[in-house]
Amino acid sequence: MNMLSKTVVVAILACASAFSSVAQAQEFRVGIVNTDRILRDSNVAKAAQGKLESEFLKREKDLNDAINVFKGAAEKFERDAPTLSESQRMAKQKQLMDQDRDLKRRQREFQEDLGARKNEENQILFEKAGRAVKQVAETDKYDLVLQDAAYFNPKHDITEKVIKVLNSSVGK
């Protein structure tokens, strides 16, 4: 039985050695993708940014105009406060506080709406980028694609290829 055990162990070691040499003979390809570059440089990302800017430009301008009007009214109140009666001063202060509260609410709603739309556009971009990464990986036969590694050799960077695939898909 002891002889049989030694034979089995030798056979297992021989198989393991054969499998490891086969595994080493095959090239294991790794690619790295820089998502910041994709979000910054791809035409899809630029189009999404332009879409957001045009969608929120008028609202942002209206909000900034309202802020400037409020600042002017607050400065005028500061200049005129000493000459106003107590009831006029109290009424003007209440009016300014109401305007301030309304402006803060509008600013908060604007930021929330803008953030929600950015998230929607980024989700669409990430889905398209995921498909582009998969296409590049399958075409170039990568075994593994990592995202945003702390360090990598630039020869493994496939970001430019992914951006080209994304750019070719604009409008699709």
Secondary structure by P-SEA (a helix, b strand, c coil): caaaaaaaaaaaaaaaaaaaaaaaabbbbbbbbbaaaaacccaaaaaaaaaaaaacaaaaaaaaaaaaaaaaaaaaaaaacccccaaaaaaaaaaaaaaaaaaaaaaaaaaaaaaaaaaaaaaaaaaaaaaaaaaaaaaacccccccccccccccccaaaaaaaaaaaaccc
